[in-house]
Amino acid sequence: MGLAQAVQGAALVAPEQFDRFRQHIDPVWVEEAVVATGFASLRRRRLPADQVVWLVVGMALMRNESIERVATLLNVALPAGTGLKPVAPSALTQARQRLGDEPMEYLFNTTASHWAHRSAKAHPWRKLAVYALDGTTVRVPDSPDNWEQFGGNPGNGIRAGSAYPTVRAVALMAARSHLVAAGSFGPYATGEVTLAAELWSQLPENSVAIVDRNFTAVRDLLEIATGAKNRHWLVRAKAHMKPVRVEKLGPNDELVELPVTRHMRASSSKPMPEAVRMRAIRYQRPGFRAGVLLTSLLDSKKYPAEEIVQLYHERWEIELGYDEIKTHLLDRQEAIRSRTPQGVRQEVWGILLAYNLVRVEMERAADEAGVEPTRISFVNALSLIRTAWLVWSTPPLAPGRIPEHLLDLRRHLGLLLLPERRSQRRYPRVVKIKMSNYDKKWVKRPRPN
């Protein structure tokens, strides 16, 4: 039996509760993911690769449930009416190991490039798709293999190091819908700038990337601006940067040049100019110190300075996206599930894919309500989707009533409107509880070679 027939056969017993999310993912993408990465199996298993893909996604969507419970709820291990015995937990582990992480990465990249770029184009700023890029960290289970592969913060002699192995990640996000367009992650010791270098090529033409000031290296800014037609960047300047003024464009608005050092030109694998021309806009929010924005948006008439200042603050949308993933999708858990490096990579791609699936649904609800996607509550939308899956997986829900429940879910999603943003709100970086009085539980980490 060929893979196409196997996938088709699996679809015949797929539970109807998958329909809502399956409609977003072309089955061809799933087949391509397992074939292109060399993980297709012609043997018809109880847990074929396409079903394991959904298991990994379900693990992210139902973070508070065990993997065995997720398999039961999603009906991937025990198709209704087949008369098969439940699959053993060890079989679920083996199925995940057979699948590996590469098909999940392939499927995420395929879906993300389709969903996120389409969304960014649908919500432009002055005909430019708006993206944000920033880094974060994710704790993974405390196992020797994870420590060896990912490492963690060693501490500085004053503050203790990581209690868990830690993955460093960088994501490119469609700022106005929070759909993740691309991601890169690796060991904690890998810098964000190194990981981000893998993502610049994912920025499409006619776009603007709002980035953290950690990404002000000239080589990165040139990579963004020259990698595709009409591709721009926007970043806040570091205090030590001393651009030279070339022309005054308006109040607090200048054309400047940032010199490129001889050492930087010599160490670059690509030809670099002696100076990079950019635009510098000075601004100050009430109660904050003055700052300077640097951008490749040089046309002051086409791109007014006041609007650029407002646009820059959309950089915080990616911080909100990370909060949605780590605090709400992952339920504030100390670490994700997988105790092996391959499982961690597989799970991270599954988390990003699950997050995008929820966000795609929210964008559809926002379109029906006539509002921006960020006006839909992620917390309540995720809760409704989780509840719906639990209800749909509990008999005796008649298949004929599935469309009715789908319509009802969409109707509820349309009611999840958040109030309009209050632009002057402030969020000090403080915590309620600073420390614990309990003794620290020290872990035995592998010694570096």
C-alpha positions as semicolon CSV with decimal commas, in nm:
position;residue;x (nm);y (nm);z (nm)
1;M;0,000;0,000;0,000
2;G;0,140;0,343;-0,096
3;L;0,159;0,634;0,143
4;A;-0,124;0,815;-0,031
5;Q;-0,356;0,519;0,024
6;A;-0,241;0,491;0,385
7;V;-0,316;0,856;0,450
8;Q;-0,652;0,823;0,280
9;G;-0,731;0,512;0,483
10;A;-0,642;0,691;0,804
11;A;-0,874;0,974;0,708
12;L;-1,167;0,732;0,681
13;V;-1,149;0,660;1,054
14;A;-1,039;1,007;1,160
15;P;-1,270;1,152;1,425
16;E;-1,501;1,433;1,324
17;Q;-1,368;1,650;1,606
18;F;-1,052;1,702;1,398
19;D;-1,249;1,863;1,119
20;R;-1,221;2,216;1,253
21;F;-0,843;2,215;1,249
22;R;-0,796;1,971;0,960
23;Q;-0,970;2,217;0,730
24;H;-0,678;2,457;0,776
25;I;-0,407;2,200;0,699
26;D;-0,409;2,055;0,349
27;P;-0,362;1,674;0,384
28;V;-0,104;1,702;0,106
29;W;0,112;1,913;0,343
30;V;0,110;1,633;0,601
31;E;0,200;1,376;0,338
32;E;0,479;1,598;0,204
33;A;0,612;1,645;0,558
34;V;0,661;1,273;0,620
35;V;0,777;1,192;0,265
36;A;1,016;1,484;0,212
37;T;1,189;1,421;0,544
38;G;1,223;1,047;0,485
39;F;0,995;0,932;0,767
40;A;0,718;0,777;0,561
41;S;0,644;0,411;0,637
42;L;0,469;0,185;0,391
43;R;0,370;-0,044;0,676
44;R;0,014;0,026;0,793
45;R;0,051;0,085;1,167
46;R;-0,200;0,143;1,442
47;L;-0,044;0,488;1,471
48;P;0,049;0,606;1,121
49;A;0,263;0,916;1,086
50;D;-0,021;1,156;1,004
51;Q;-0,206;1,054;1,321
52;V;0,107;1,103;1,532
53;V;0,137;1,455;1,390
54;W;-0,205;1,534;1,534
55;L;-0,108;1,370;1,862
56;V;0,189;1,609;1,893
57;V;-0,039;1,905;1,815
58;G;-0,291;1,780;2,070
59;M;-0,017;1,756;2,334
60;A;0,028;2,131;2,300
61;L;-0,341;2,219;2,287
62;M;-0,424;2,013;2,597
63;R;-0,117;2,079;2,805
64;N;-0,280;1,974;3,133
65;E;-0,364;1,623;3,004
66;S;-0,131;1,324;2,989
67;I;-0,019;1,205;2,646
68;E;-0,228;0,889;2,687
69;R;-0,533;1,101;2,770
70;V;-0,467;1,328;2,472
71;A;-0,455;1,024;2,242
72;T;-0,788;0,907;2,383
73;L;-0,954;1,249;2,357
74;L;-0,838;1,298;2,000
75;N;-0,927;0,940;1,914
76;V;-0,600;0,891;1,723
77;A;-0,510;0,571;1,904
78;L;-0,851;0,412;1,925
79;P;-1,070;0,509;1,626
80;A;-1,437;0,489;1,715
81;G;-1,615;0,175;1,600
82;T;-1,299;-0,013;1,504
83;G;-1,312;-0,258;1,794
84;L;-0,938;-0,218;1,850
85;K;-0,783;-0,236;2,194
86;P;-0,633;0,082;2,340
87;V;-0,276;0,151;2,236
88;A;-0,024;0,109;2,518
89;P;0,160;0,421;2,645
90;S;0,489;0,270;2,527
91;A;0,346;0,250;2,175
92;L;0,275;0,624;2,184
93;T;0,636;0,688;2,283
94;Q;0,766;0,463;2,006
95;A;0,536;0,630;1,752
96;R;0,674;0,972;1,845
97;Q;1,028;0,840;1,816
98;R;0,956;0,697;1,469
99;L;0,810;1,029;1,357
100;G;1,103;1,235;1,483
101;D;1,119;1,613;1,468
102;E;1,186;1,681;1,101
103;P;0,829;1,616;0,975
104;M;0,692;1,851;1,242
105;E;0,943;2,119;1,140
106;Y;0,856;2,072;0,773
107;L;0,482;2,089;0,842
108;F;0,518;2,398;1,061
109;N;0,724;2,578;0,798
110;T;0,476;2,484;0,524
111;T;0,170;2,601;0,715
112;A;0,336;2,906;0,868
113;S;0,459;3,040;0,535
114;H;0,104;3,006;0,402
115;W;-0,091;3,142;0,699
116;A;0,136;3,411;0,847
117;H;0,240;3,583;0,524
118;R;-0,119;3,584;0,397
119;S;-0,229;3,736;0,728
120;A;0,046;3,999;0,730
121;K;-0,052;4,109;0,380
122;A;-0,414;4,136;0,490
123;H;-0,325;4,377;0,774
124;P;-0,062;4,611;0,627
125;W;0,088;4,943;0,737
126;R;0,115;5,179;0,440
127;K;0,114;4,880;0,201
128;L;0,389;4,701;0,395
129;A;0,334;4,372;0,578
130;V;0,436;4,418;0,943
131;Y;0,653;4,161;1,124
132;A;0,821;4,152;1,463
133;L;1,125;3,947;1,560
134;D;1,256;3,873;1,908
135;G;1,401;3,595;2,122
136;T;1,287;3,399;2,426
137;T;1,377;3,089;2,626
138;V;1,187;2,767;2,701
139;R;1,260;2,533;2,992
140;V;1,272;2,162;2,913
141;P;1,261;1,859;3,147
142;D;1,555;1,794;3,378
143;S;1,720;1,494;3,209
144;P;2,089;1,424;3,141
145;D;2,032;1,415;2,764
146;N;1,859;1,754;2,768
147;W;2,134;1,908;2,982
148;E;2,398;1,779;2,746
149;Q;2,219;1,898;2,433
150;F;2,075;2,233;2,544
151;G;2,262;2,339;2,858
152;G;2,140;2,635;3,059
153;N;2,236;2,956;3,233
154;P;2,542;2,874;3,446
155;G;2,481;3,164;3,685
156;N;2,718;3,449;3,768
157;G;2,825;3,370;4,122
158;I;2,556;3,597;4,266
159;R;2,244;3,457;4,108
160;A;2,202;3,082;4,070
161;G;2,199;2,924;3,726
162;S;1,915;2,749;3,546
163;A;1,717;2,491;3,740
164;Y;1,621;2,326;3,410
165;P;1,790;2,277;3,073
166;T;1,692;2,571;2,855
167;V;1,624;2,615;2,485
168;R;1,690;2,954;2,329
169;A;1,447;3,046;2,052
170;V;1,385;3,330;1,807
171;A;1,059;3,378;1,619
172;L;0,939;3,593;1,332
173;M;0,575;3,690;1,389
174;A;0,308;3,868;1,186
175;A;0,268;4,153;1,434
176;R;-0,099;4,230;1,371
177;S;-0,232;3,874;1,401
178;H;0,039;3,704;1,614
179;L;0,076;3,421;1,362
180;V;0,430;3,283;1,378
181;A;0,590;3,299;1,032
182;A;0,920;3,128;1,113
183;G;1,118;3,003;1,409
184;S;1,467;2,892;1,502
185;F;1,593;2,744;1,828
186;G;1,896;2,573;1,975
187;P;2,108;2,536;2,289
188;Y;2,097;2,812;2,550
189;A;2,456;2,912;2,467
190;T;2,356;3,000;2,109
191;G;2,302;3,374;2,075
192;E;1,978;3,529;1,951
193;V;2,165;3,707;1,672
194;T;2,295;3,372;1,544
195;L;1,947;3,218;1,547
196;A;1,792;3,526;1,386
197;A;2,036;3,502;1,094
198;E;1,843;3,191;0,983
199;L;1,516;3,388;0,966
200;W;1,596;3,704;0,770
201;S;1,545;3,520;0,442
202;Q;1,186;3,443;0,547
203;L;1,088;3,810;0,532
204;P;0,891;3,869;0,210
205;E;0,917;4,169;-0,018
206;N;0,707;4,477;0,063
207;S;0,745;4,430;0,437
208;V;0,888;4,597;0,746
209;A;1,050;4,409;1,034
210;I;1,037;4,566;1,380
211;V;1,324;4,425;1,581
212;D;1,475;4,455;1,927
213;R;1,786;4,672;1,960
214;N;1,984;4,354;2,017
215;F;1,969;4,323;1,636
216;T;2,139;4,650;1,539
217;A;2,449;4,494;1,382
218;V;2,505;4,648;1,040
219;R;2,531;4,307;0,871
220;D;2,182;4,216;0,998
221;L;2,029;4,547;0,889
222;L;2,185;4,513;0,544
223;E;2,062;4,154;0,518
224;I;1,706;4,269;0,585
225;A;1,714;4,565;0,348
226;T;1,890;4,399;0,055
227;G;1,747;4,046;0,073
228;A;1,425;4,125;-0,116
229;K;1,250;4,409;-0,297
230;N;1,115;4,691;-0,078
231;R;1,205;4,517;0,249
232;H;1,261;4,745;0,550
233;W;1,362;4,741;0,916
234;L;1,281;4,949;1,223
235;V;1,484;4,937;1,546
236;R;1,559;5,149;1,853
237;A;1,916;5,278;1,858
238;K;2,163;5,174;2,127
239;A;2,312;5,451;2,339
240;H;2,666;5,405;2,202
241;M;2,563;5,437;1,836
242;K;2,685;5,765;1,684
243;P;2,536;5,812;1,336
244;V;2,647;6,115;1,132
245;R;2,376;6,358;1,022
246;V;2,337;6,400;0,647
247;E;2,012;6,594;0,606
248;K;1,735;6,731;0,827
249;L;1,394;6,608;0,714
250;G;1,176;6,770;0,979
251;P;1,142;6,820;1,353
252;N;1,335;6,537;1,527
253;D;1,369;6,365;1,189
254;E;1,701;6,328;1,003
255;L;1,881;6,128;0,738
256;V;2,200;5,988;0,890
257;E;2,485;5,754;0,804
258;L;2,629;5,490;1,033
259;P;2,997;5,422;0,957
260;V;3,100;5,062;0,896
261;T;3,434;4,985;1,055
262;R;3,721;4,842;0,854
263;H;3,724;4,536;1,078
264;M;3,353;4,473;1,012
265;R;3,402;4,500;0,636
266;A;3,703;4,269;0,645
267;S;3,523;4,004;0,852
268;S;3,211;4,003;0,636
269;S;3,162;3,732;0,374
270;K;2,973;3,983;0,158
271;P;3,082;4,325;0,029
272;M;2,986;4,603;0,270
273;P;2,969;4,980;0,214
274;E;3,178;5,225;0,415
275;A;2,859;5,366;0,568
276;V;2,490;5,270;0,584
277;R;2,233;5,541;0,523
278;M;1,928;5,536;0,747
279;R;1,671;5,760;0,906
280;A;1,687;5,871;1,271
281;I;1,368;5,981;1,450
282;R;1,386;6,120;1,803
283;Y;1,083;6,073;2,024
284;Q;0,981;6,084;2,388
285;R;0,678;5,938;2,560
286;P;0,552;6,114;2,874
287;G;0,726;5,968;3,177
288;F;0,999;5,796;2,974
289;R;1,347;5,891;2,861
290;A;1,393;6,016;2,507
291;G;1,483;5,756;2,247
292;V;1,596;5,735;1,886
293;L;1,447;5,508;1,621
294;L;1,655;5,402;1,324
295;T;1,491;5,278;1,007
296;S;1,543;5,211;0,638
297;L;1,212;5,389;0,563
298;L;1,387;5,694;0,418
299;D;1,095;5,870;0,244
300;S;0,957;6,114;0,504
301;K;0,651;6,199;0,294
302;K;0,556;5,840;0,223
303;Y;0,633;5,729;0,579
304;P;0,562;6,011;0,829
305;A;0,776;6,017;1,144
306;E;0,477;6,026;1,380
307;E;0,334;5,709;1,227
308;I;0,671;5,533;1,245
309;V;0,689;5,605;1,618
310;Q;0,344;5,452;1,663
311;L;0,440;5,157;1,445
312;Y;0,751;5,082;1,652
313;H;0,542;5,011;1,959
314;E;0,382;4,721;1,775
315;R;0,709;4,543;1,847
316;W;0,552;4,451;2,182
317;E;0,299;4,234;2,001
318;I;0,558;3,956;1,984
319;E;0,603;3,980;2,363
320;L;0,228;3,934;2,398
321;G;0,250;3,638;2,161
322;Y;0,521;3,476;2,375
323;D;0,301;3,532;2,679
324;E;0,010;3,360;2,506
325;I;0,228;3,059;2,430
326;K;0,420;3,023;2,756
327;T;0,162;3,140;3,009
328;H;-0,167;3,028;2,856
329;L;-0,108;2,758;2,593
330;L;0,149;2,584;2,815
331;D;-0,049;2,661;3,133
332;R;0,250;2,814;3,317
333;Q;0,412;2,472;3,343
334;E;0,771;2,469;3,466
335;A;0,887;2,285;3,154
336;I;0,751;2,116;2,843
337;R;0,705;1,736;2,836
338;S;0,984;1,573;2,637
339;R;1,289;1,426;2,811
340;T;1,496;1,368;2,497
341;P;1,643;1,631;2,262
342;Q;1,460;1,486;1,961
343;G;1,133;1,490;2,156
344;V;1,196;1,850;2,263
345;R;1,248;1,963;1,905
346;Q;0,938;1,773;1,792
347;E;0,731;1,919;2,072
348;V;0,845;2,278;2,014
349;W;0,740;2,260;1,648
350;G;0,409;2,109;1,761
351;I;0,357;2,393;2,009
352;L;0,416;2,655;1,740
353;L;0,184;2,472;1,501
354;A;-0,091;2,442;1,765
355;Y;-0,056;2,810;1,853
356;N;-0,093;2,908;1,489
357;L;-0,400;2,689;1,451
358;V;-0,570;2,872;1,738
359;R;-0,462;3,205;1,592
360;V;-0,599;3,114;1,247
361;E;-0,937;3,044;1,405
362;M;-0,921;3,373;1,595
363;E;-0,843;3,562;1,275
364;R;-1,145;3,407;1,103
365;A;-1,363;3,507;1,399
366;A;-1,218;3,859;1,388
367;D;-1,296;3,886;1,016
368;E;-1,656;3,786;1,081
369;A;-1,679;4,041;1,365
370;G;-1,514;4,313;1,153
371;V;-1,226;4,380;1,396
372;E;-0,850;4,331;1,408
373;P;-0,730;3,982;1,519
374;T;-0,573;4,128;1,834
375;R;-0,923;4,227;1,952
376;I;-1,009;3,858;2,007
377;S;-0,919;3,714;2,348
378;F;-0,662;3,436;2,314
379;V;-0,731;3,302;2,664
380;N;-1,104;3,263;2,608
381;A;-1,066;3,137;2,251
382;L;-0,823;2,867;2,366
383;S;-1,056;2,772;2,650
384;L;-1,351;2,739;2,411
385;I;-1,151;2,528;2,166
386;R;-1,026;2,298;2,442
387;T;-1,376;2,260;2,583
388;A;-1,520;2,192;2,239
389;W;-1,270;1,913;2,176
390;L;-1,351;1,755;2,511
391;V;-1,724;1,769;2,436
392;W;-1,685;1,635;2,082
393;S;-1,471;1,346;2,199
394;T;-1,731;1,238;2,457
395;P;-2,008;1,007;2,327
396;P;-2,289;1,007;2,239
397;L;-2,249;1,319;2,022
398;A;-2,425;1,241;1,696
399;P;-2,208;1,307;1,387
400;G;-2,497;1,498;1,234
401;R;-2,472;1,757;1,510
402;I;-2,104;1,832;1,450
403;P;-2,173;2,120;1,204
404;E;-2,416;2,269;1,453
405;H;-2,149;2,264;1,725
406;L;-1,888;2,409;1,487
407;L;-2,121;2,696;1,405
408;D;-2,192;2,748;1,774
409;L;-1,818;2,757;1,849
410;R;-1,759;3,017;1,577
411;R;-2,050;3,220;1,718
412;H;-1,889;3,216;2,062
413;L;-1,551;3,311;1,921
414;G;-1,712;3,616;1,762
415;L;-1,829;3,726;2,108
416;L;-1,479;3,716;2,256
417;L;-1,404;4,077;2,176
418;L;-1,152;4,260;2,389
419;P;-1,193;4,634;2,454
420;E;-0,983;4,864;2,240
421;R;-0,624;4,905;2,355
422;R;-0,546;5,188;2,597
423;S;-0,231;5,329;2,442
424;Q;-0,102;5,501;2,757
425;R;-0,110;5,193;2,982
426;R;0,218;5,108;3,157
427;Y;0,344;4,769;3,271
428;P;0,639;4,795;3,511
429;R;0,870;4,491;3,503
430;V;0,798;4,374;3,856
431;V;0,682;4,050;4,018
432;K;0,456;3,973;4,312
433;I;0,678;3,703;4,463
434;K;1,053;3,755;4,437
435;M;1,190;3,438;4,596
436;S;1,114;3,121;4,790
437;N;1,225;3,036;5,146
438;Y;1,276;2,672;5,052
439;D;1,625;2,537;5,001
440;K;1,736;2,507;4,640
441;K;1,726;2,160;4,486
442;W;2,058;2,134;4,306
443;V;2,079;1,924;3,993
444;K;2,368;1,714;3,871
445;R;2,459;1,847;3,531
446;P;2,692;1,676;3,282
447;R;3,043;1,809;3,305
448;P;3,154;1,998;2,992
449;N;3,408;1,813;2,779
